[in-house]
Amino acid sequence: MAQRRGPILHNRAPLLGVTPPASGRSSPLQNYEPTGHRYADDLEGQNDEALDGLSAKVKLLKDITIGISKEVQESAKQLGEMNDAFAETGGILGGTFRRMNNMAARQGCRWLWYIVFLVIVFWFFLVMWWFRR
């Protein structure tokens, strides 16, 4: 790792190309001539700009993940409330069916014919409504 930071740091012209003289970057050197070498200050300035861009992207990703976390927590809370509501509804329906079975046991088979008749009437009205549309 130490070998890579040595002389290779100042000899990046083959990789990065020639810097034009009017690049808009400030240089501490007064007599700057475009010799094809980028100086360490220019490279550090570019690194700082890239670091600022990456920092903005990391902040954006952090905000997105915080938003996802809040959404997951809200969804989990809502699912818990729905689970409680369904459990309560299941208890109500269980009691209703239990009372219906008690009624059916007392009345015999006559209640079955009432239910069949209601299903047929409901089906008839449904078919009539479907064909009248």
C-alpha positions in Angstrom: 0.0 0.0 0.0 2.9 2.4 0.8 4.4 1.7 -2.5 1.3 2.9 -4.4 1.4 6.3 -2.7 5.0 7.0 -3.6 6.0 8.4 -7.0 2.7 7.3 -8.7 0.8 10.1 -7.0 2.4 12.8 -9.1 2.7 10.8 -12.3 -1.0 10.5 -13.3 -0.8 12.3 -16.6 -1.1 9.1 -18.7 -4.2 8.2 -16.8 -5.9 11.5 -16.5 -4.7 13.4 -19.6 -3.4 16.9 -20.0 -5.1 19.6 -17.9 -6.0 22.7 -20.0 -4.5 25.9 -18.7 -7.9 27.6 -18.3 -9.5 24.8 -16.3 -11.0 27.1 -13.7 -9.1 25.5 -10.8 -6.9 27.6 -8.6 -3.3 26.6 -8.3 -0.8 27.7 -5.7 1.9 28.0 -8.3 2.2 31.4 -10.1 4.1 30.2 -13.1 1.8 27.4 -14.2 2.6 25.8 -17.5 0.5 23.0 -18.9 3.1 20.3 -18.7 0.7 17.3 -18.6 1.0 16.8 -14.9 -1.9 17.4 -12.5 -0.7 18.7 -9.2 -1.6 17.3 -5.8 -3.8 20.3 -4.9 -5.9 19.8 -8.1 -6.3 16.1 -7.3 -7.2 16.8 -3.8 -9.8 19.4 -4.9 -11.3 16.8 -7.2 -11.4 14.3 -4.4 -13.1 16.8 -2.1 -15.7 17.5 -4.8 -16.3 13.7 -5.2 -16.4 13.3 -1.5 -19.1 16.0 -1.2 -21.1 14.3 -3.9 -20.8 10.9 -2.2 -21.7 12.5 1.1 -24.9 13.9 -0.4 -25.7 10.5 -1.9 -25.1 8.8 1.5 -27.4 11.3 3.2 -30.1 10.7 0.6 -29.8 6.9 1.1 -29.9 7.4 4.9 -33.1 9.5 4.5 -34.7 6.8 2.3 -33.8 4.0 4.7 -35.2 6.0 7.7 -38.4 6.5 5.7 -38.6 2.8 4.9 -38.1 2.0 8.5 -40.9 4.3 9.6 -43.2 2.8 7.0 -42.4 -0.7 8.1 -43.1 0.2 11.8 -46.4 1.9 10.8 -47.4 -1.1 8.7 -46.5 -3.5 11.5 -48.6 -1.5 14.0 -51.5 -1.5 11.5 -51.3 -5.2 10.9 -51.3 -5.8 14.7 -54.5 -3.7 15.0 -56.1 -5.6 12.1 -55.1 -8.9 13.8 -56.9 -7.8 17.0 -60.0 -6.7 15.0 -60.1 -10.1 13.2 -59.7 -12.0 16.4 -62.6 -10.0 17.9 -64.7 -10.7 14.8 -63.8 -14.4 15.0 -65.1 -14.5 18.6 -68.3 -12.8 17.6 -68.9 -15.1 14.7 -68.0 -18.1 16.8 -70.7 -17.1 19.3 -73.2 -16.6 16.5 -72.6 -20.0 15.0 -72.8 -21.6 18.4 -76.2 -20.0 19.0 -77.4 -21.0 15.5 -76.3 -24.6 16.2 -78.2 -24.6 19.5 -81.3 -23.3 17.7 -80.9 -25.9 15.0 -80.7 -28.7 17.5 -83.9 -27.6 19.2 -85.9 -27.1 16.0 -84.9 -30.1 14.1 -84.4 -30.0 10.3 -86.9 -27.2 9.5 -84.3 -24.5 9.7 -82.3 -26.1 6.9 -85.3 -25.7 4.5 -85.5 -22.0 5.5 -81.9 -21.4 4.7 -82.2 -23.3 1.3 -85.3 -21.2 0.5 -83.4 -17.9 1.3 -80.4 -19.0 -0.8 -82.7 -19.7 -3.8 -84.5 -16.4 -3.4 -81.2 -14.6 -3.2 -79.9 -16.4 -6.2 -83.1 -15.5 -8.2 -82.8 -11.8 -7.4 -79.1 -11.9 -8.3 -79.8 -13.5 -11.6 -82.6 -11.0 -12.4 -80.4 -8.1 -11.5 -77.6 -9.4 -13.7 -79.8 -9.8 -16.8 -81.4 -6.4 -16.3 -78.1 -4.5 -16.5 
